[in-house]
Amino acid sequence: MRVTNASTPLRALMIVFALLLTTAACTTKEQTSGLDPDRQAMAFQAAQKLRAAGQRVWCVPYARNVSGIDIRGNARTWWAQAQDKFSRGNKPQVGAVMAFSGTSKLPLGHVAVVSGVIDSRNIVVDHANWHRNKISQNMAVIDVSDKNDWSAVRVESYEGNFGRVYPVDGFIYPDYEG
């Protein structure tokens, strides 16, 4: 897991450059996150601009920028908004947005972009504001649902430390259906 807080424009530029170099140096799908490096760079730049202006980096614009899924509003509304516009399901795929349900601990919900699928119960995600005002990459997520349907997950908050169980509505896929 890598938590990024680019507090200066130079540092942000270095992070974007390092990300692009890392992605360009990889030659196989297994070695890369599978996410579009141009979209990732755009998302990092947008986050840097927000922080430079003293504004908060939220999960929704970050997920929209990285995934290309153009949904607006609080994260808890994404699942319903995606109906008739995007394919939805309960199988993780690289580039899909995992839509967390709104709860008392996450009243606005949360969205994260799947950056890698390890196996049927383990994925990694990139998302913003899991740690206040920061972008987190390659955070492990474990499916802990009884039916292996990704309706309940634990997210790696810090390396090797998985927090509470969070309900998930499902995955929104970036292909347009409507």
Order of alpha helices (4+ residues) and beta strands (2+ residues): beta-alpha-alpha-alpha-alpha-beta-beta-beta-beta-beta-beta-beta
